[in-house]
Amino acid sequence: MKRNLWICVVLLFASMALARAAVPAQPASNPFVLSAAQKDKLLADWPQLERYRDENAAFSPPGKGDKRVVFMGDSITDIWRGRDFFPGKRYINRGISGQTTGQMLVRFRADVIALKPRVVVILAGTNDIADNKGPYSLQMIEDNLTSMAELARVNGIKVVLASITPVNDVYFPLTAGRPPQKIRALNAWIKAYARRQHFIYLDYYDALLGPHDMLKKDFSVDGIHPNPQGYAVMSPLAQRAIDKALADP
């Protein structure tokens, strides 16, 4: 009797184990991994035109004397909003985290030209250097920046081209993906191109630079994105560049 009871218990546990094995293991939730639905949505709208579509539609044409300015960029622009984003100014933030220059170029008409600004401030290229959306060359980044600047000019928009900001390895090994030499090379091209085309060059790089060609530790909490102290350095530089662009006949 006891033997039969023991056999029944063993069979019960064996059947339970088989049942669990038949159910596919569910991966642990990872906030940094996109779900299938998120991937499908991103593929359907690669440049993320939907992000600002409703906000753009709500803007009326600028009035006479309206000094409208659009900031086009990636996460460094995207998170630069709120109370500290040029208080008292009606500047428009059109940054999208993680974007490359190719994505910005596709949405440039919708997120910049259609808003009819007097000035556009373009800060782009760090995610290209890091190969965020696949391999990029400096020539490809330069071509995309050139196309955005030319589109702005032909539509009567003054152009401010910002340098790529430095990174540091204090928290993560960021210089492996964004080597300082590549950042410096792209910035040298942006500066020379802006001079040739009579655009305004906005130098964030030198203002944020610390030892060893890296972002100064005090200006960031993650090694790439500016903190309030970093943005406090960038804001007056951007404002002077905007004022210069507006004054340029």
Secondary structure by P-SEA (a helix, b strand, c coil): caaaaaaaaaaaaaaaaaaaaacccccccccccccaaaaaaaaaccccccccaaaaaaccccccccbbbbbbbcccccccccccccccccccccccccccaaaaaaacccccccccccbbbbbccccccccccccccaaaaaaaaaaaaaaaaaabbbbbbbcbbbbbcccccccccccaaaaaaaaaaaaaaaaaabbbbbcccccccccccccccccccccccccaaaaaaaaaaaaaaaaaaaacc
